[in-house]
Amino acid sequence: MTAIGSLGTNSINDNTGYAPPCSQGPGIKAYTYTIFALSQNPVIQVTPDKVTREVLLNAIKEITITSAKMTVYYSRNF
């Protein structure tokens, strides 16, 4: 397998790599993860700092073979 794309920072702490969900306040929180199988690399027409969820989903809508979702629930004690 070859490396495709480039690493970017996450939206939690601007580090390269995974950042777990950050539960705020009491109660159960639901987090949904979605993974997409694509038929080719997406072509994104904006600079990396302008990529939003909408831009990404629009770029992959015609090349998505399938997708799967997983919802996890988390609650922490205060």
mmJSON file of the N, C-alpha and C atoms, coordinates in Angstrom:
{"data_MODEL":{"atom_site":{
"group_PDB":["ATOM","ATOM","ATOM","ATOM","ATOM","ATOM","ATOM","ATOM","ATOM","ATOM","ATOM","ATOM","ATOM","ATOM","ATOM","ATOM","ATOM","ATOM","ATOM","ATOM","ATOM","ATOM","ATOM","ATOM","ATOM","ATOM","ATOM","ATOM","ATOM","ATOM","ATOM","ATOM","ATOM","ATOM","ATOM","ATOM","ATOM","ATOM","ATOM","ATOM","ATOM","ATOM","ATOM","ATOM","ATOM","ATOM","ATOM","ATOM","ATOM","ATOM","ATOM","ATOM","ATOM","ATOM","ATOM","ATOM","ATOM","ATOM","ATOM","ATOM","ATOM","ATOM","ATOM","ATOM","ATOM","ATOM","ATOM","ATOM","ATOM","ATOM","ATOM","ATOM","ATOM","ATOM","ATOM","ATOM","ATOM","ATOM","ATOM","ATOM","ATOM","ATOM","ATOM","ATOM","ATOM","ATOM","ATOM","ATOM","ATOM","ATOM","ATOM","ATOM","ATOM","ATOM","ATOM","ATOM","ATOM","ATOM","ATOM","ATOM","ATOM","ATOM","ATOM","ATOM","ATOM","ATOM","ATOM","ATOM","ATOM","ATOM","ATOM","ATOM","ATOM","ATOM","ATOM","ATOM","ATOM","ATOM","ATOM","ATOM","ATOM","ATOM","ATOM","ATOM","ATOM","ATOM","ATOM","ATOM","ATOM","ATOM","ATOM","ATOM","ATOM","ATOM","ATOM","ATOM","ATOM","ATOM","ATOM","ATOM","ATOM","ATOM","ATOM","ATOM","ATOM","ATOM","ATOM","ATOM","ATOM","ATOM","ATOM","ATOM","ATOM","ATOM","ATOM","ATOM","ATOM","ATOM","ATOM","ATOM","ATOM","ATOM","ATOM","ATOM","ATOM","ATOM","ATOM","ATOM","ATOM","ATOM","ATOM","ATOM","ATOM","ATOM","ATOM","ATOM","ATOM","ATOM","ATOM","ATOM","ATOM","ATOM","ATOM","ATOM","ATOM","ATOM","ATOM","ATOM","ATOM","ATOM","ATOM","ATOM","ATOM","ATOM","ATOM","ATOM","ATOM","ATOM","ATOM","ATOM","ATOM","ATOM","ATOM","ATOM","ATOM","ATOM","ATOM","ATOM","ATOM","ATOM","ATOM","ATOM","ATOM","ATOM","ATOM","ATOM","ATOM","ATOM","ATOM","ATOM","ATOM","ATOM","ATOM","ATOM","ATOM","ATOM","ATOM","ATOM","ATOM","ATOM","ATOM","ATOM","ATOM","ATOM"],
"id":[1,2,3,4,5,6,7,8,9,10,11,12,13,14,15,16,17,18,19,20,21,22,23,24,25,26,27,28,29,30,31,32,33,34,35,36,37,38,39,40,41,42,43,44,45,46,47,48,49,50,51,52,53,54,55,56,57,58,59,60,61,62,63,64,65,66,67,68,69,70,71,72,73,74,75,76,77,78,79,80,81,82,83,84,85,86,87,88,89,90,91,92,93,94,95,96,97,98,99,100,101,102,103,104,105,106,107,108,109,110,111,112,113,114,115,116,117,118,119,120,121,122,123,124,125,126,127,128,129,130,131,132,133,134,135,136,137,138,139,140,141,142,143,144,145,146,147,148,149,150,151,152,153,154,155,156,157,158,159,160,161,162,163,164,165,166,167,168,169,170,171,172,173,174,175,176,177,178,179,180,181,182,183,184,185,186,187,188,189,190,191,192,193,194,195,196,197,198,199,200,201,202,203,204,205,206,207,208,209,210,211,212,213,214,215,216,217,218,219,220,221,222,223,224,225,226,227,228,229,230,231,232,233,234],
"type_symbol":["N","C","C","N","C","C","N","C","C","N","C","C","N","C","C","N","C","C","N","C","C","N","C","C","N","C","C","N","C","C","N","C","C","N","C","C","N","C","C","N","C","C","N","C","C","N","C","C","N","C","C","N","C","C","N","C","C","N","C","C","N","C","C","N","C","C","N","C","C","N","C","C","N","C","C","N","C","C","N","C","C","N","C","C","N","C","C","N","C","C","N","C","C","N","C","C","N","C","C","N","C","C","N","C","C","N","C","C","N","C","C","N","C","C","N","C","C","N","C","C","N","C","C","N","C","C","N","C","C","N","C","C","N","C","C","N","C","C","N","C","C","N","C","C","N","C","C","N","C","C","N","C","C","N","C","C","N","C","C","N","C","C","N","C","C","N","C","C","N","C","C","N","C","C","N","C","C","N","C","C","N","C","C","N","C","C","N","C","C","N","C","C","N","C","C","N","C","C","N","C","C","N","C","C","N","C","C","N","C","C","N","C","C","N","C","C","N","C","C","N","C","C","N","C","C","N","C","C","N","C","C","N","C","C"],
"label_atom_id":["N","CA","C","N","CA","C","N","CA","C","N","CA","C","N","CA","C","N","CA","C","N","CA","C","N","CA","C","N","CA","C","N","CA","C","N","CA","C","N","CA","C","N","CA","C","N","CA","C","N","CA","C","N","CA","C","N","CA","C","N","CA","C","N","CA","C","N","CA","C","N","CA","C","N","CA","C","N","CA","C","N","CA","C","N","CA","C","N","CA","C","N","CA","C","N","CA","C","N","CA","C","N","CA","C","N","CA","C","N","CA","C","N","CA","C","N","CA","C","N","CA","C","N","CA","C","N","CA","C","N","CA","C","N","CA","C","N","CA","C","N","CA","C","N","CA","C","N","CA","C","N","CA","C","N","CA","C","N","CA","C","N","CA","C","N","CA","C","N","CA","C","N","CA","C","N","CA","C","N","CA","C","N","CA","C","N","CA","C","N","CA","C","N","CA","C","N","CA","C","N","CA","C","N","CA","C","N","CA","C","N","CA","C","N","CA","C","N","CA","C","N","CA","C","N","CA","C","N","CA","C","N","CA","C","N","CA","C","N","CA","C","N","CA","C","N","CA","C","N","CA","C","N","CA","C","N","CA","C","N","CA","C","N","CA","C","N","CA","C","N","CA","C"],
"label_alt_id":[null,null,null,null,null,null,null,null,null,null,null,null,null,null,null,null,null,null,null,null,null,null,null,null,null,null,null,null,null,null,null,null,null,null,null,null,null,null,null,null,null,null,null,null,null,null,null,null,null,null,null,null,null,null,null,null,null,null,null,null,null,null,null,null,null,null,null,null,null,null,null,null,null,null,null,null,null,null,null,null,null,null,null,null,null,null,null,null,null,null,null,null,null,null,null,null,null,null,null,null,null,null,null,null,null,null,null,null,null,null,null,null,null,null,null,null,null,null,null,null,null,null,null,null,null,null,null,null,null,null,null,null,null,null,null,null,null,null,null,null,null,null,null,null,null,null,null,null,null,null,null,null,null,null,null,null,null,null,null,null,null,null,null,null,null,null,null,null,null,null,null,null,null,null,null,null,null,null,null,null,null,null,null,null,null,null,null,null,null,null,null,null,null,null,null,null,null,null,null,null,null,null,null,null,null,null,null,null,null,null,null,null,null,null,null,null,null,null,null,null,null,null,null,null,null,null,null,null,null,null,null,null,null,null],
"label_comp_id":["MET","MET","MET","THR","THR","THR","ALA","ALA","ALA","ILE","ILE","ILE","GLY","GLY","GLY","SER","SER","SER","LEU","LEU","LEU","GLY","GLY","GLY","THR","THR","THR","ASN","ASN","ASN","SER","SER","SER","ILE","ILE","ILE","ASN","ASN","ASN","ASP","ASP","ASP","ASN","ASN","ASN","THR","THR","THR","GLY","GLY","GLY","TYR","TYR","TYR","ALA","ALA","ALA","PRO","PRO","PRO","PRO","PRO","PRO","CYS","CYS","CYS","SER","SER","SER","GLN","GLN","GLN","GLY","GLY","GLY","PRO","PRO","PRO","GLY","GLY","GLY","ILE","ILE","ILE","LYS","LYS","LYS","ALA","ALA","ALA","TYR","TYR","TYR","THR","THR","THR","TYR","TYR","TYR","THR","THR","THR","ILE","ILE","ILE","PHE","PHE","PHE","ALA","ALA","ALA","LEU","LEU","LEU","SER","SER","SER","GLN","GLN","GLN","ASN","ASN","ASN","PRO","PRO","PRO","VAL","VAL","VAL","ILE","ILE","ILE","GLN","GLN","GLN","VAL","VAL","VAL","THR","THR","THR","PRO","PRO","PRO","ASP","ASP","ASP","LYS","LYS","LYS","VAL","VAL","VAL","THR","THR","THR","ARG","ARG","ARG","GLU","GLU","GLU","VAL","VAL","VAL","LEU","LEU","LEU","LEU","LEU","LEU","ASN","ASN","ASN","ALA","ALA","ALA","ILE","ILE","ILE","LYS","LYS","LYS","GLU","GLU","GLU","ILE","ILE","ILE","THR","THR","THR","ILE","ILE","ILE","THR","THR","THR","SER","SER","SER","ALA","ALA","ALA","LYS","LYS","LYS","MET","MET","MET","THR","THR","THR","VAL","VAL","VAL","TYR","TYR","TYR","TYR","TYR","TYR","SER","SER","SER","ARG","ARG","ARG","ASN","ASN","ASN","PHE","PHE","PHE"],
"label_asym_id":["A","A","A","A","A","A","A","A","A","A","A","A","A","A","A","A","A","A","A","A","A","A","A","A","A","A","A","A","A","A","A","A","A","A","A","A","A","A","A","A","A","A","A","A","A","A","A","A","A","A","A","A","A","A","A","A","A","A","A","A","A","A","A","A","A","A","A","A","A","A","A","A","A","A","A","A","A","A","A","A","A","A","A","A","A","A","A","A","A","A","A","A","A","A","A","A","A","A","A","A","A","A","A","A","A","A","A","A","A","A","A","A","A","A","A","A","A","A","A","A","A","A","A","A","A","A","A","A","A","A","A","A","A","A","A","A","A","A","A","A","A","A","A","A","A","A","A","A","A","A","A","A","A","A","A","A","A","A","A","A","A","A","A","A","A","A","A","A","A","A","A","A","A","A","A","A","A","A","A","A","A","A","A","A","A","A","A","A","A","A","A","A","A","A","A","A","A","A","A","A","A","A","A","A","A","A","A","A","A","A","A","A","A","A","A","A","A","A","A","A","A","A","A","A","A","A","A","A","A","A","A","A","A","A"],
"label_entity_id":["1","1","1","1","1","1","1","1","1","1","1","1","1","1","1","1","1","1","1","1","1","1","1","1","1","1","1","1","1","1","1","1","1","1","1","1","1","1","1","1","1","1","1","1","1","1","1","1","1","1","1","1","1","1","1","1","1","1","1","1","1","1","1","1","1","1","1","1","1","1","1","1","1","1","1","1","1","1","1","1","1","1","1","1","1","1","1","1","1","1","1","1","1","1","1","1","1","1","1","1","1","1","1","1","1","1","1","1","1","1","1","1","1","1","1","1","1","1","1","1","1","1","1","1","1","1","1","1","1","1","1","1","1","1","1","1","1","1","1","1","1","1","1","1","1","1","1","1","1","1","1","1","1","1","1","1","1","1","1","1","1","1","1","1","1","1","1","1","1","1","1","1","1","1","1","1","1","1","1","1","1","1","1","1","1","1","1","1","1","1","1","1","1","1","1","1","1","1","1","1","1","1","1","1","1","1","1","1","1","1","1","1","1","1","1","1","1","1","1","1","1","1","1","1","1","1","1","1","1","1","1","1","1","1"],
"label_seq_id":[1,1,1,2,2,2,3,3,3,4,4,4,5,5,5,6,6,6,7,7,7,8,8,8,9,9,9,10,10,10,11,11,11,12,12,12,13,13,13,14,14,14,15,15,15,16,16,16,17,17,17,18,18,18,19,19,19,20,20,20,21,21,21,22,22,22,23,23,23,24,24,24,25,25,25,26,26,26,27,27,27,28,28,28,29,29,29,30,30,30,31,31,31,32,32,32,33,33,33,34,34,34,35,35,35,36,36,36,37,37,37,38,38,38,39,39,39,40,40,40,41,41,41,42,42,42,43,43,43,44,44,44,45,45,45,46,46,46,47,47,47,48,48,48,49,49,49,50,50,50,51,51,51,52,52,52,53,53,53,54,54,54,55,55,55,56,56,56,57,57,57,58,58,58,59,59,59,60,60,60,61,61,61,62,62,62,63,63,63,64,64,64,65,65,65,66,66,66,67,67,67,68,68,68,69,69,69,70,70,70,71,71,71,72,72,72,73,73,73,74,74,74,75,75,75,76,76,76,77,77,77,78,78,78],
"pdbx_PDB_ins_code":[null,null,null,null,null,null,null,null,null,null,null,null,null,null,null,null,null,null,null,null,null,null,null,null,null,null,null,null,null,null,null,null,null,null,null,null,null,null,null,null,null,null,null,null,null,null,null,null,null,null,null,null,null,null,null,null,null,null,null,null,null,null,null,null,null,null,null,null,null,null,null,null,null,null,null,null,null,null,null,null,null,null,null,null,null,null,null,null,null,null,null,null,null,null,null,null,null,null,null,null,null,null,null,null,null,null,null,null,null,null,null,null,null,null,null,null,null,null,null,null,null,null,null,null,null,null,null,null,null,null,null,null,null,null,null,null,null,null,null,null,null,null,null,null,null,null,null,null,null,null,null,null,null,null,null,null,null,null,null,null,null,null,null,null,null,null,null,null,null,null,null,null,null,null,null,null,null,null,null,null,null,null,null,null,null,null,null,null,null,null,null,null,null,null,null,null,null,null,null,null,null,null,null,null,null,null,null,null,null,null,null,null,null,null,null,null,null,null,null,null,null,null,null,null,null,null,null,null,null,null,null,null,null,null],
"Cartn_x":[0.844,0.0,0.884,0.464,1.222,0.523,1.292,0.715,-0.017,-1.26,-2.076,-2.473,-2.385,-2.794,-1.697,-2.084,-1.125,-1.759,-0.916,-1.411,-1.823,-2.908,-3.361,-3.554,-3.828,-4.037,-5.491,-5.726,-7.096,-7.715,-9.005,-9.726,-9.742,-9.124,-9.15,-7.944,-6.731,-5.531,-4.485,-4.861,-3.974,-2.74,-2.792,-1.711,-2.043,-1.005,-1.21,-1.485,-2.629,-2.978,-4.364,-4.766,-6.103,-6.252,-7.36,-7.733,-9.104,-9.248,-10.528,-11.587,-12.85,-13.917,-13.72,-14.097,-13.947,-15.327,-15.771,-17.086,-17.136,-18.162,-18.346,-19.606,-19.488,-20.639,-21.11,-22.071,-22.567,-23.5,-23.731,-24.68,-23.992,-24.761,-24.257,-24.168,-23.039,-22.829,-22.717,-23.24,-23.154,-22.179,-21.284,-20.315,-20.479,-20.677,-20.852,-19.644,-19.032,-17.901,-18.404,-18.006,-18.386,-17.126,-17.073,-15.951,-16.501,-15.751,-16.192,-15.213,-15.725,-14.914,-15.071,-13.962,-13.994,-13.398,-13.889,-13.389,-12.121,-11.835,-10.628,-10.345,-9.213,-8.878,-9.82,-10.305,-11.164,-10.366,-11.011,-10.419,-11.096,-10.312,-10.85,-10.356,-11.286,-10.993,-10.62,-10.468,-10.118,-8.832,-8.222,-6.999,-7.338,-6.358,-6.634,-7.293,-6.967,-7.561,-9.017,-9.508,-10.908,-11.779,-11.197,-11.97,-12.897,-14.175,-15.195,-15.836,-16.695,-17.435,-18.208,-18.871,-19.657,-18.779,-17.61,-16.688,-16.237,-15.871,-15.411,-16.517,-17.698,-18.797,-19.179,-19.11,-19.405,-18.345,-17.089,-16.002,-16.074,-16.674,-16.707,-18.06,-19.057,-20.403,-20.503,-19.771,-19.85,-18.864,-17.947,-16.938,-17.057,-18.13,-18.339,-18.953,-18.243,-18.749,-19.749,-19.372,-20.239,-19.7,-20.489,-20.037,-20.638,-20.035,-20.54,-20.43,-21.384,-21.396,-21.342,-20.691,-20.644,-20.89,-21.852,-22.127,-21.69,-20.921,-20.473,-21.009,-21.195,-21.738,-20.729,-20.632,-19.643,-20.221,-19.899,-20.277,-19.118,-18.772,-17.706,-18.263,-17.647,-18.063,-17.431,-18.215,-17.72,-17.647],
"Cartn_y":[-1.181,0.0,1.237,2.252,3.499,4.544,5.497,6.604,7.545,7.825,8.709,9.9,11.075,12.27,12.816,13.653,14.238,14.319,14.32,14.395,15.824,15.956,17.269,17.266,18.406,18.494,18.219,17.772,17.517,18.807,18.787,19.996,20.228,19.334,19.455,20.22,19.805,20.42,20.781,20.791,21.132,20.25,19.045,18.08,17.151,16.59,15.578,14.267,13.688,12.428,12.471,11.341,11.169,11.907,12.551,13.148,12.58,11.994,11.404,12.489,12.098,13.058,13.702,14.947,15.694,15.958,15.06,15.179,16.397,17.197,18.388,18.225,18.399,18.348,16.943,16.84,15.521,14.905,13.613,12.907,12.127,11.268,10.425,11.244,11.106,11.778,10.701,10.986,10.062,10.632,9.784,10.163,9.192,9.738,8.901,9.045,7.901,7.844,7.27,7.877,7.383,7.129,5.977,5.643,5.445,5.91,5.846,5.016,4.142,3.441,4.213,4.682,5.51,4.755,5.051,4.399,5.062,6.254,6.977,8.085,8.736,9.851,11.018,11.69,12.845,14.033,14.848,16.092,17.221,17.929,19.02,20.33,21.213,22.426,23.64,23.466,24.6,24.278,25.293,25.087,24.332,23.603,22.788,23.546,24.803,25.549,25.918,25.692,25.997,24.744,23.573,22.335,22.223,22.101,21.924,20.555,20.18,18.921,18.93,20.045,20.157,20.018,20.659,20.567,19.123,18.452,17.072,16.138,16.24,15.365,15.594,16.83,17.127,16.515,16.53,15.983,14.462,13.791,12.324,11.737,12.56,12.024,11.149,11.447,10.659,9.499,9.425,8.357,7.447,7.61,6.766,5.437,4.357,3.017,2.612,2.799,2.517,3.253,3.254,3.857,3.071,3.242,2.585,3.565,3.474,4.346,3.513,4.073,3.459,4.568,4.373,5.339,4.74,5.517,5.096,6.098,5.626,6.464,6.544,7.723,7.942,8.863,8.562,9.42,9.412,10.56,10.589,11.126,10.7,11.128,12.475,13.349,14.657,14.716],
"Cartn_z":[0.0,0.0,0.0,-0.692,-0.723,0.118,0.561,1.34,0.384,0.68,-0.152,0.696,0.119,0.836,1.711,2.625,3.552,4.929,5.938,7.303,7.62,8.333,8.761,10.262,10.806,12.244,12.577,13.805,14.232,14.754,14.975,15.373,16.882,17.642,19.095,19.622,19.207,19.773,18.726,17.461,16.351,16.245,16.81,16.653,15.494,14.876,13.849,14.563,14.315,14.954,15.548,16.057,16.608,17.936,18.121,19.409,19.767,20.943,21.312,21.523,21.491,21.763,23.129,23.238,24.488,25.076,25.913,26.523,27.435,27.275,28.095,28.94,30.221,31.101,31.407,32.32,32.735,31.699,31.864,31.001,29.901,29.288,28.206,26.921,26.224,24.937,23.865,22.691,21.556,20.535,20.058,19.029,17.863,16.664,15.484,14.574,14.247,13.329,12.014,10.905,9.586,8.774,8.135,7.267,5.859,4.868,3.475,2.657,1.795,0.802,-0.506,-1.045,-2.244,-3.421,-4.618,-5.829,-6.36,-5.895,-6.317,-5.313,-5.488,-4.601,-4.88,-3.846,-4.078,-4.613,-5.41,-5.895,-5.14,-4.375,-3.564,-4.158,-4.451,-5.21,-4.366,-3.065,-2.202,-1.454,-0.881,-0.103,1.179,1.736,2.928,4.079,4.266,5.372,5.135,3.922,3.586,3.491,3.725,3.638,4.842,4.569,5.601,5.392,6.294,6.143,4.831,4.53,3.298,2.058,2.055,0.918,0.721,1.815,1.727,1.231,1.813,1.39,-0.068,-0.514,-1.915,-2.829,-2.404,-3.213,-3.335,-2.353,-2.387,-2.789,-2.995,-3.227,-4.472,-5.529,-6.768,-6.788,-5.823,-5.825,-4.603,-3.827,-2.655,-3.076,-2.754,-3.045,-1.964,-0.724,0.412,1.625,2.676,3.93,5.091,6.239,7.447,8.602,9.522,10.694,11.96,12.953,14.277,15.289,16.164,17.214,18.543,19.285,20.612,21.632,22.845,23.909,25.038,25.621,26.665,27.735,28.963,30.079,31.059,31.576,32.572,33.884,34.951,36.281,36.621,37.228,37.642,39.136],
"occupancy":[1.0,1.0,1.0,1.0,1.0,1.0,1.0,1.0,1.0,1.0,1.0,1.0,1.0,1.0,1.0,1.0,1.0,1.0,1.0,1.0,1.0,1.0,1.0,1.0,1.0,1.0,1.0,1.0,1.0,1.0,1.0,1.0,1.0,1.0,1.0,1.0,1.0,1.0,1.0,1.0,1.0,1.0,1.0,1.0,1.0,1.0,1.0,1.0,1.0,1.0,1.0,1.0,1.0,1.0,1.0,1.0,1.0,1.0,1.0,1.0,1.0,1.0,1.0,1.0,1.0,1.0,1.0,1.0,1.0,1.0,1.0,1.0,1.0,1.0,1.0,1.0,1.0,1.0,1.0,1.0,1.0,1.0,1.0,1.0,1.0,1.0,1.0,1.0,1.0,1.0,1.0,1.0,1.0,1.0,1.0,1.0,1.0,1.0,1.0,1.0,1.0,1.0,1.0,1.0,1.0,1.0,1.0,1.0,1.0,1.0,1.0,1.0,1.0,1.0,1.0,1.0,1.0,1.0,1.0,1.0,1.0,1.0,1.0,1.0,1.0,1.0,1.0,1.0,1.0,1.0,1.0,1.0,1.0,1.0,1.0,1.0,1.0,1.0,1.0,1.0,1.0,1.0,1.0,1.0,1.0,1.0,1.0,1.0,1.0,1.0,1.0,1.0,1.0,1.0,1.0,1.0,1.0,1.0,1.0,1.0,1.0,1.0,1.0,1.0,1.0,1.0,1.0,1.0,1.0,1.0,1.0,1.0,1.0,1.0,1.0,1.0,1.0,1.0,1.0,1.0,1.0,1.0,1.0,1.0,1.0,1.0,1.0,1.0,1.0,1.0,1.0,1.0,1.0,1.0,1.0,1.0,1.0,1.0,1.0,1.0,1.0,1.0,1.0,1.0,1.0,1.0,1.0,1.0,1.0,1.0,1.0,1.0,1.0,1.0,1.0,1.0,1.0,1.0,1.0,1.0,1.0,1.0,1.0,1.0,1.0,1.0,1.0,1.0,1.0,1.0,1.0,1.0,1.0,1.0],
"B_iso_or_equiv":[0.0,0.0,0.0,0.0,0.0,0.0,0.0,0.0,0.0,0.0,0.0,0.0,0.0,0.0,0.0,0.0,0.0,0.0,0.0,0.0,0.0,0.0,0.0,0.0,0.0,0.0,0.0,0.0,0.0,0.0,0.0,0.0,0.0,0.0,0.0,0.0,0.0,0.0,0.0,0.0,0.0,0.0,0.0,0.0,0.0,0.0,0.0,0.0,0.0,0.0,0.0,0.0,0.0,0.0,0.0,0.0,0.0,0.0,0.0,0.0,0.0,0.0,0.0,0.0,0.0,0.0,0.0,0.0,0.0,0.0,0.0,0.0,0.0,0.0,0.0,0.0,0.0,0.0,0.0,0.0,0.0,0.0,0.0,0.0,0.0,0.0,0.0,0.0,0.0,0.0,0.0,0.0,0.0,0.0,0.0,0.0,0.0,0.0,0.0,0.0,0.0,0.0,0.0,0.0,0.0,0.0,0.0,0.0,0.0,0.0,0.0,0.0,0.0,0.0,0.0,0.0,0.0,0.0,0.0,0.0,0.0,0.0,0.0,0.0,0.0,0.0,0.0,0.0,0.0,0.0,0.0,0.0,0.0,0.0,0.0,0.0,0.0,0.0,0.0,0.0,0.0,0.0,0.0,0.0,0.0,0.0,0.0,0.0,0.0,0.0,0.0,0.0,0.0,0.0,0.0,0.0,0.0,0.0,0.0,0.0,0.0,0.0,0.0,0.0,0.0,0.0,0.0,0.0,0.0,0.0,0.0,0.0,0.0,0.0,0.0,0.0,0.0,0.0,0.0,0.0,0.0,0.0,0.0,0.0,0.0,0.0,0.0,0.0,0.0,0.0,0.0,0.0,0.0,0.0,0.0,0.0,0.0,0.0,0.0,0.0,0.0,0.0,0.0,0.0,0.0,0.0,0.0,0.0,0.0,0.0,0.0,0.0,0.0,0.0,0.0,0.0,0.0,0.0,0.0,0.0,0.0,0.0,0.0,0.0,0.0,0.0,0.0,0.0,0.0,0.0,0.0,0.0,0.0,0.0],
"pdbx_formal_charge":[null,null,null,null,null,null,null,null,null,null,null,null,null,null,null,null,null,null,null,null,null,null,null,null,null,null,null,null,null,null,null,null,null,null,null,null,null,null,null,null,null,null,null,null,null,null,null,null,null,null,null,null,null,null,null,null,null,null,null,null,null,null,null,null,null,null,null,null,null,null,null,null,null,null,null,null,null,null,null,null,null,null,null,null,null,null,null,null,null,null,null,null,null,null,null,null,null,null,null,null,null,null,null,null,null,null,null,null,null,null,null,null,null,null,null,null,null,null,null,null,null,null,null,null,null,null,null,null,null,null,null,null,null,null,null,null,null,null,null,null,null,null,null,null,null,null,null,null,null,null,null,null,null,null,null,null,null,null,null,null,null,null,null,null,null,null,null,null,null,null,null,null,null,null,null,null,null,null,null,null,null,null,null,null,null,null,null,null,null,null,null,null,null,null,null,null,null,null,null,null,null,null,null,null,null,null,null,null,null,null,null,null,null,null,null,null,null,null,null,null,null,null,null,null,null,null,null,null,null,null,null,null,null,null],
"auth_seq_id":[1,1,1,2,2,2,3,3,3,4,4,4,5,5,5,6,6,6,7,7,7,8,8,8,9,9,9,10,10,10,11,11,11,12,12,12,13,13,13,14,14,14,15,15,15,16,16,16,17,17,17,18,18,18,19,19,19,20,20,20,21,21,21,22,22,22,23,23,23,24,24,24,25,25,25,26,26,26,27,27,27,28,28,28,29,29,29,30,30,30,31,31,31,32,32,32,33,33,33,34,34,34,35,35,35,36,36,36,37,37,37,38,38,38,39,39,39,40,40,40,41,41,41,42,42,42,43,43,43,44,44,44,45,45,45,46,46,46,47,47,47,48,48,48,49,49,49,50,50,50,51,51,51,52,52,52,53,53,53,54,54,54,55,55,55,56,56,56,57,57,57,58,58,58,59,59,59,60,60,60,61,61,61,62,62,62,63,63,63,64,64,64,65,65,65,66,66,66,67,67,67,68,68,68,69,69,69,70,70,70,71,71,71,72,72,72,73,73,73,74,74,74,75,75,75,76,76,76,77,77,77,78,78,78],
"auth_comp_id":["MET","MET","MET","THR","THR","THR","ALA","ALA","ALA","ILE","ILE","ILE","GLY","GLY","GLY","SER","SER","SER","LEU","LEU","LEU","GLY","GLY","GLY","THR","THR","THR","ASN","ASN","ASN","SER","SER","SER","ILE","ILE","ILE","ASN","ASN","ASN","ASP","ASP","ASP","ASN","ASN","ASN","THR","THR","THR","GLY","GLY","GLY","TYR","TYR","TYR","ALA","ALA","ALA","PRO","PRO","PRO","PRO","PRO","PRO","CYS","CYS","CYS","SER","SER","SER","GLN","GLN","GLN","GLY","GLY","GLY","PRO","PRO","PRO","GLY","GLY","GLY","ILE","ILE","ILE","LYS","LYS","LYS","ALA","ALA","ALA","TYR","TYR","TYR","THR","THR","THR","TYR","TYR","TYR","THR","THR","THR","ILE","ILE","ILE","PHE","PHE","PHE","ALA","ALA","ALA","LEU","LEU","LEU","SER","SER","SER","GLN","GLN","GLN","ASN","ASN","ASN","PRO","PRO","PRO","VAL","VAL","VAL","ILE","ILE","ILE","GLN","GLN","GLN","VAL","VAL","VAL","THR","THR","THR","PRO","PRO","PRO","ASP","ASP","ASP","LYS","LYS","LYS","VAL","VAL","VAL","THR","THR","THR","ARG","ARG","ARG","GLU","GLU","GLU","VAL","VAL","VAL","LEU","LEU","LEU","LEU","LEU","LEU","ASN","ASN","ASN","ALA","ALA","ALA","ILE","ILE","ILE","LYS","LYS","LYS","GLU","GLU","GLU","ILE","ILE","ILE","THR","THR","THR","ILE","ILE","ILE","THR","THR","THR","SER","SER","SER","ALA","ALA","ALA","LYS","LYS","LYS","MET","MET","MET","THR","THR","THR","VAL","VAL","VAL","TYR","TYR","TYR","TYR","TYR","TYR","SER","SER","SER","ARG","ARG","ARG","ASN","ASN","ASN","PHE","PHE","PHE"],
"auth_asym_id":["A","A","A","A","A","A","A","A","A","A","A","A","A","A","A","A","A","A","A","A","A","A","A","A","A","A","A","A","A","A","A","A","A","A","A","A","A","A","A","A","A","A","A","A","A","A","A","A","A","A","A","A","A","A","A","A","A","A","A","A","A","A","A","A","A","A","A","A","A","A","A","A","A","A","A","A","A","A","A","A","A","A","A","A","A","A","A","A","A","A","A","A","A","A","A","A","A","A","A","A","A","A","A","A","A","A","A","A","A","A","A","A","A","A","A","A","A","A","A","A","A","A","A","A","A","A","A","A","A","A","A","A","A","A","A","A","A","A","A","A","A","A","A","A","A","A","A","A","A","A","A","A","A","A","A","A","A","A","A","A","A","A","A","A","A","A","A","A","A","A","A","A","A","A","A","A","A","A","A","A","A","A","A","A","A","A","A","A","A","A","A","A","A","A","A","A","A","A","A","A","A","A","A","A","A","A","A","A","A","A","A","A","A","A","A","A","A","A","A","A","A","A","A","A","A","A","A","A","A","A","A","A","A","A"],
"auth_atom_id":["N","CA","C","N","CA","C","N","CA","C","N","CA","C","N","CA","C","N","CA","C","N","CA","C","N","CA","C","N","CA","C","N","CA","C","N","CA","C","N","CA","C","N","CA","C","N","CA","C","N","CA","C","N","CA","C","N","CA","C","N","CA","C","N","CA","C","N","CA","C","N","CA","C","N","CA","C","N","CA","C","N","CA","C","N","CA","C","N","CA","C","N","CA","C","N","CA","C","N","CA","C","N","CA","C","N","CA","C","N","CA","C","N","CA","C","N","CA","C","N","CA","C","N","CA","C","N","CA","C","N","CA","C","N","CA","C","N","CA","C","N","CA","C","N","CA","C","N","CA","C","N","CA","C","N","CA","C","N","CA","C","N","CA","C","N","CA","C","N","CA","C","N","CA","C","N","CA","C","N","CA","C","N","CA","C","N","CA","C","N","CA","C","N","CA","C","N","CA","C","N","CA","C","N","CA","C","N","CA","C","N","CA","C","N","CA","C","N","CA","C","N","CA","C","N","CA","C","N","CA","C","N","CA","C","N","CA","C","N","CA","C","N","CA","C","N","CA","C","N","CA","C","N","CA","C","N","CA","C","N","CA","C","N","CA","C","N","CA","C","N","CA","C"],
"pdbx_PDB_model_num":[1,1,1,1,1,1,1,1,1,1,1,1,1,1,1,1,1,1,1,1,1,1,1,1,1,1,1,1,1,1,1,1,1,1,1,1,1,1,1,1,1,1,1,1,1,1,1,1,1,1,1,1,1,1,1,1,1,1,1,1,1,1,1,1,1,1,1,1,1,1,1,1,1,1,1,1,1,1,1,1,1,1,1,1,1,1,1,1,1,1,1,1,1,1,1,1,1,1,1,1,1,1,1,1,1,1,1,1,1,1,1,1,1,1,1,1,1,1,1,1,1,1,1,1,1,1,1,1,1,1,1,1,1,1,1,1,1,1,1,1,1,1,1,1,1,1,1,1,1,1,1,1,1,1,1,1,1,1,1,1,1,1,1,1,1,1,1,1,1,1,1,1,1,1,1,1,1,1,1,1,1,1,1,1,1,1,1,1,1,1,1,1,1,1,1,1,1,1,1,1,1,1,1,1,1,1,1,1,1,1,1,1,1,1,1,1,1,1,1,1,1,1,1,1,1,1,1,1,1,1,1,1,1,1]
}}}
